[in-house]
Amino acid sequence: MTTYREALRAGLRDALDRDERTFLMGEDVGRYGGCFAVSLGLLEEFGPGRVRDTPLSESAFVGAGIGAALGGMRPIVEIMTVNFSLLALDQILNNAATILHMSGGQLNVPLVIRMTTGAGRQLAAQHSHSLEGWYAHIPGLRIVAPATLEDARGMLWTALEDPDPVLIFEHGTLYNVSGELAPDAGAVDIDHAVVRRSGTDITLTAYGGTLRTALDAATELADSGIDAEVLDLRTLRPLDEPAILDSVARTHRLVVVDEGWRSGSLSAEIAARVAEKALYDLDAPIERVCTAEVPIPYAQQLERAALPQPADVVAAALRTVG
């Protein structure tokens, strides 16, 4: 048995063992062991040259990571939470994502940026963002969202082998989730979505922290005689469009579960692509289950009301089937 947090740590340890060019940097990743204890113990194992505490300046240490990647290193930059990544948005958008294009294909930026995302922990409006959809809008970046222990363990090494910048979004509610992880678990695919539950009546797409929501909803729908397929997107840019279209072609109905706000969201992109390319496969309008368009409340009952819940997904599915 292991936890999502420990699976991430195992992935970091494996990456640091495999390639001496790899190092971890960020706020409190060393002596403190990481804000969410993901890097706990790695400073003692690998030393301050490989596990580097940085000043509280996201723009500075993300910029340093870009420079190190251009210089041939394989940096892993940890940004404490996604809201703090906005302080480094210029570096991510205007530098990391564009240098390959602006150099005429001469300069790759093999940089991995990890950050915690999502709500559900009573951290209020400034620390509960789900901005993966924002970053998935940017050409030049790869966006991944591990939802399982296997993906938490294995996505990092695959990301480090990518010659371009990869952003890994770790949902904060998953860190304590536990389960079995094979001792030989290793690198995993970051190109393709995966069906986590097969079904014939309706497709539920989800990723990261919303995968559990979709799976719980599918279990409840089964009690009503509705066989729901759950598709874990895994990679949000580039989307595995063929996997989405293939699932819709089998089930003929679609509910998109997305913790982002509804307007201009990743859910809107998925719905648009299905409407463009699979309209005649649909037997009912597409449903979207998203976070309420409010700053995330602090009060637990209000936060829960604002976020997608299994009951919301079930209700949306019943509308499409009914």
N, C-alpha and C positions, 0 to 999 in steps of 0.2 A: 504494500500500500504506500502511496505517496500523495502529495498535494500538488496542485497546479504551481504553487510557488516553488516547491522543491524540484518540479520538472523543469521550470525555467532555469533554476540554478544549475541543474545537471547539464542543460544545454550550454550555459555560459562556461561551465568548467570544461566541457568537452571542446568548445571552440578555443579556449585559452590553451588547452593541452595540444591541440592539433596543429596550431599555426602560431609561431612565435611573433608574427606580425600583428596578431590580434591583441587588443587591449580594451579595457572597459573604462569609461570616464563619465563623470556626472556628479551631481550634488549628493553627498553623503553615501556614495556607493562603497567607500572603503571602510574606514573605522566604524561607522555606524551600521554598516551592513546593508544599506539601501533603505529608503523610506518604507518599503513594503517587505523588507528583509529578504529580498531575492538574492542579493549578492553577499549575504552573511557568510563569513569565513573565507571568502575568496582572497581578501587582502593578505591573510596569514598564509594562504597556499601559494600565491603568485607574486606577492610583494608590491610595493607602491609604484613600480615602473609599469606594471600591467593592470593594476586596479587603482585608478587615479581619482582622488577627490578634487573637485573643481570649485572655483568661486561661484557665488550665486549670480551668474550672468549667462543665461541661456544662449544669447546671441554670441557671446565669446566662445563658450565651449563647443557649441555646434559648429561655429566657424573653424575652430581648431580641429574638429573632427573632419571637416571637409578638406582642410589643408593636409591633414595626416593621410587621408585616403588618396589625395592627389599625389602624395609623396611615396605611395607604395605600401602604406600600412593598411590594416583592416580594423578600423575603429568601430567599437560598439558604444554609442552615446545613449545614456539614459537621461530622459527628461522626466522629472518626478511625476507630473500629471499633464494631461493634454492641454489644459488651460494655460500652463506655463510655456507650452510650445509656441504660443502666439508671440511670445517675446523673441523667438528665434525665427519667426515666419519669413523675414527677409532672407535669412541664410538658407532656409529650406526651399523657398519658392524661387528666389532670384539667383541663387548660386547652385545649390546641390542639384536641383531639377533641371538647370539650363546649361551647365558647363559643357556637357557632352555635345549638345547641339551647337553652342556658340563657338566651340573649338573645332567645328567641322569633323566631329567624330574622333578627335585625337586624344581627348582626356576623359577617362571614366572616373566616376566617384563611387568606389565600392564602400559606401558608408551604410551602417545599420543604425537606426534610431529606434529605441524602445521607449514606450510611454504607457502609463496607466490611463484608461479611459472609462467613461460611464458613470452612472449614478447608482443609487440604491444603498448608499452607506451614510446617509444623513450628513453630507458635506456641503450642502446648500448650493446656492446658485453659481458661485465662482469656482467650485471644484468638482462639478458633476457633469461636465460637458461630454458629449459624444460627437466629436468633430471629424470622425473618420471620413464621412462623406465630403467634407470640405477638401481634405487632402486627396481623396480619390478623384477630385476634379482636376488635379494638376498633372499634365503630361511630364514625363521624365522621372516620376516616382512609381514605385511599386508599394501597394498598401496591403498588408496582411493582418488577419485578426484570428489568432489561435483560440479555439473554443474548447479543445479537449486536452487531456494530459499529453497525448502523443504529439499533438501539434505544438503545444507549449515546449515540449522537450526537443522537437526536431526541426522546427521552422528556422531557428537561428542559424544553424550551419548552412542550410540551403540559401538563406538570405545573404550570408557572408560570401558565398560563391558567386552571387550575382554581381556583375560588373557595375551596376548602377545603384542609386540610393534605394534602400528598402526601409519603410516605416512599419514597425510592429506595434499593434495596439492591443494591450493586455487589459481586459475588463477587470475592474477592481473587485467585483463581487466573486470572481473566480479563484482568487489566491488561496483561499482556504478549502476549496473543493478537493475532495480526496477520491482516490480510486486506485485501481491496479494499473501498473505500468510495467511492461516487459523489461527485464534487465538489459536486453540487447536493443532497446528502442533507440533509433537513430534518426538521421535526417529524413525529412518528409517532403513531399511534393508541395510547391507553392504556386503551381500553375493551374490547378484544377479544383473545382468544387467537388464535394463528395456527398452522396446520399447517406444520411445517418439513419433514416427509417424509410423503407420502401412503402409505397401506397399506390392506389389506383384512382381515388376519387377527387383528390385535391392536392396541390403542391403548396407547401409552406416554406418560403425561403427565409433564412436567418443567418446570423454570423455572431462570433464572439459571445457576449453575455446574453444575447437573445436566443441562442440555440436551445438552452434549457427551457425557455419560455415556449418555444415552438414544439419541443418534444413533449412537454407536459400537456400542451393543448392537444397534440396528436393522440396522446393516451386517453384524454377525456373524450375526444371525438370518436375514438374506437368504441367507447361504451354506448355511443349513439348509432353505431353501425356505419360510421364514416371512416374510410381507410385513407389516412393522410400520409403523403410523402413529405419528408423533411429534408431539405437540401441545405447543407452548410456551405455557404459561399466561400469561406476561408480567405480568398484573395479578392479584395474590393477594387483594385486596379492592377492589372486589367481584369475585368469581370470575366468569368468563364461563361460567356453567353451561350455557347452550344449546350452546356449542361442545363441551364435554365430552360432554354427552348425545348430541349429533349424531354425534360420532366413535364412541362406544360403540355407537350404533344401527347403524353401518356394519360395525364389526369384531367386536362381540359379546364382546370380552374386554378386560380393563383391567389394566395394571400402573402403579401410581403411584410415581414416583421422587421422593424428598424427602430433602434432607440434614438436615432436622430430626429430632429423636428421635421414635420411633414413637408413644409414648403421648401422647395429646392433641394430635396433630400436624395440620398442614395435610393430610397424606395421609389422616388419619382423616376429616377433613371432606369431602374429595373422595369417598372411598369411601362415606361415609354418604349423600351426596346421590345418587350413582349407584344405591345400593341402594334408596333411597326412591323414585326417579323413573324408573329404567330397569332394574329387577330382571329383567323378562321379556325384555329385550334381551340379557341375559348368558347365555352358554353355559358359563361356568365361574366359580368364585369369584374375587373381586378379589384381586390380589396387591399388597403394598406393599413397597418397597425403601427402607429408611431407615437412618440412622446408628445404630450400636450404642449402647445406652443406658448409656454410660459417659462420664465426662469425657474430652475428646479427648486422646489420648496425644501426647507429644512425639516419641518415637521414630518414625522415618519408616515402618518396616514395620508398626508397631502402628497408627499414624494411618491408613495406607492400609487396613488390615484393618477399621478401625472405620467407614470411609466407604463409601457406595454405589459400587460399581465396575461397569463394563459386564458382567463375568461374572455378578455378582449379578442384574442385570436380565435377562440371557439365561436364567439358571436359573429365575427367576420366570416369564418368558414361556413357557418350555418346560413348566412345570407347568400353566399354564392351557391350553395347546394340547394337551398330551399327555393 
